[in-house]
Amino acid sequence: MNKVQQEQFILEAISLSAHGMINNEGGPFGCVIVKNNVIVGRGNNKVISTNDPTAHAEIIAIRNACRHLGTFQLDGCQLYTSCEPCPMCLGAIYWARPEKVFYACTRADAAQIGFDDQFIYEEIMSDLRRRKIPMEQLLRSEALKVFSSWSEKLDKTHY
């Protein structure tokens, strides 16, 4: 894929970011997913319009692309996003396994307009006992029984 095509795809992600913002669907973020030079998934931030804090552009685009492709992984795909992915979206991107991510704005740019995820990066690195949202372990032995069943399951799909 050449630079002009890449720029066209990032411009589409930027266009989606503006569309969602103008329509008050959520913050100014957009994303497209491309396979074989064709857009197979689109998304813009819809946190506000759906009352869903996980409705970030990348998450919506990943879900859209996976539905379109009939798969749970994005092998052979590239993800174009209007901004460097937040920690949640970065995790989803790694689970989806596209071959490359292209982004426009940086996380520092996002912080400048009120979308600062630095506290999440810090929380991830914090000891569980020191996190701002308390976490308490319950019934590990019961949950381990299900994990054991998964380990023994012969017809599972590895991912």
C-alpha positions in Angstrom: 0.0 0.0 0.0 1.4 3.4 -0.9 1.6 6.6 1.2 -1.3 8.2 -0.7 -3.7 5.3 0.1 -2.6 5.3 3.7 -3.3 9.0 3.9 -6.7 8.5 2.4 -7.6 5.9 5.1 -6.3 8.2 7.9 -8.4 11.0 6.4 -11.4 8.8 6.5 -10.8 8.1 10.2 -10.4 11.8 10.8 -13.7 12.5 8.9 -15.4 9.9 11.2 -14.0 11.7 14.2 -15.5 15.0 13.1 -18.8 13.4 12.2 -19.3 11.9 15.6 -18.3 15.1 17.4 -20.6 17.3 15.3 -23.5 14.9 16.0 -22.7 14.8 19.7 -22.2 11.1 19.7 -19.0 11.3 21.7 -15.4 12.7 21.6 -13.5 13.6 18.5 -12.2 10.1 17.6 -12.6 8.0 14.5 -11.2 4.7 13.2 -11.2 2.6 10.0 -9.9 -0.9 9.5 -8.6 -1.9 6.1 -8.0 -5.3 4.5 -6.6 -5.6 0.9 -7.0 -1.9 0.4 -10.7 -2.0 1.3 -12.3 -0.5 4.4 -13.9 -3.4 6.3 -14.7 -1.6 9.5 -15.6 1.9 10.6 -16.2 3.5 14.0 -16.4 6.8 15.7 -16.6 7.5 19.4 -20.2 6.9 20.7 -19.7 7.1 24.4 -22.3 9.8 24.9 -24.9 8.6 22.4 -24.9 5.0 23.7 -24.1 5.6 27.4 -21.3 3.1 27.0 -17.9 4.1 28.3 -16.3 1.4 26.1 -17.8 2.8 22.9 -14.5 4.2 21.6 -13.9 4.5 17.9 -11.4 1.7 17.8 -13.6 -0.7 19.7 -16.6 0.0 17.5 -14.4 -0.3 14.3 -13.0 -3.7 15.5 -16.5 -5.0 16.3 -17.7 -3.8 12.9 -14.7 -5.3 11.0 -15.0 -8.6 12.8 -18.7 -8.9 12.0 -18.0 -8.0 8.4 -15.2 -10.5 8.0 -16.8 -13.2 10.1 -13.8 -13.6 12.4 -12.6 -12.7 15.8 -9.1 -11.6 14.7 -8.0 -9.0 12.1 -5.2 -10.9 10.4 -3.9 -9.0 7.4 -5.7 -5.8 8.4 -4.4 -2.3 9.2 -6.1 0.0 11.7 -6.2 3.7 11.0 -7.2 5.9 13.9 -7.5 9.7 14.4 -5.6 9.5 17.7 -3.1 7.2 19.4 -5.2 4.5 21.1 -6.0 4.8 24.8 -5.1 1.8 27.1 -8.4 0.1 26.7 -8.3 0.4 22.9 -4.7 -0.7 22.8 -5.6 -3.8 24.7 -8.4 -4.5 22.2 -6.1 -3.9 19.3 -3.6 -6.4 20.6 -6.4 -9.0 21.1 -7.6 -8.4 17.6 -4.1 -8.7 16.1 -4.1 -6.3 13.1 -0.7 -6.2 11.4 -0.2 -2.4 11.8 -1.7 0.7 13.4 -1.6 4.1 11.9 -2.6 7.1 14.0 -2.8 10.9 13.6 -2.9 12.8 17.0 -0.8 11.7 20.0 -2.1 10.9 23.5 -0.5 14.2 24.5 -2.6 16.0 21.9 -5.7 14.2 23.4 -4.7 15.2 26.9 -4.5 18.9 25.8 -8.3 18.8 25.0 -9.3 16.9 28.2 -8.8 13.3 27.3 -5.9 12.4 29.5 -5.4 8.7 30.1 -2.1 9.0 32.1 -3.9 8.0 35.3 -4.8 4.7 33.7 -1.2 4.0 32.6 -0.2 4.7 36.2 -3.0 2.5 37.7 -1.9 -0.4 35.5 1.6 -0.2 36.9 0.3 0.2 40.5 0.2 -2.6 43.1 -3.4 -4.0 43.3 -3.6 -2.8 46.9 -2.7 0.8 46.0 -5.2 1.3 43.1 -7.8 4.1 43.3 -10.6 1.6 42.7 -10.2 -1.1 45.4 -9.9 -4.7 44.2 -10.6 -7.7 46.3 -10.2 -11.3 45.3 -13.1 -13.7 46.0 -13.6 -17.5 45.4 -10.5 -18.1 43.4 -10.8 -21.9 44.0 -14.3 -22.0 42.4 -13.1 -20.0 39.4 -10.0 -22.2 39.0 -12.4 -25.2 38.5 -13.7 -23.6 35.3 -10.1 -22.8 34.2 -9.2 -26.4 34.7 -12.2 -27.5 32.6 -11.0 -25.1 29.8 -7.5 -26.7 30.0 -9.1 -30.1 29.5 -11.6 -29.1 26.8 -10.8 -30.9 23.6 -13.0 -28.9 21.2 -11.9 -25.4 22.2 -10.9 -22.8 19.7 -7.5 -21.3 20.6 -7.0 -17.6 20.3 
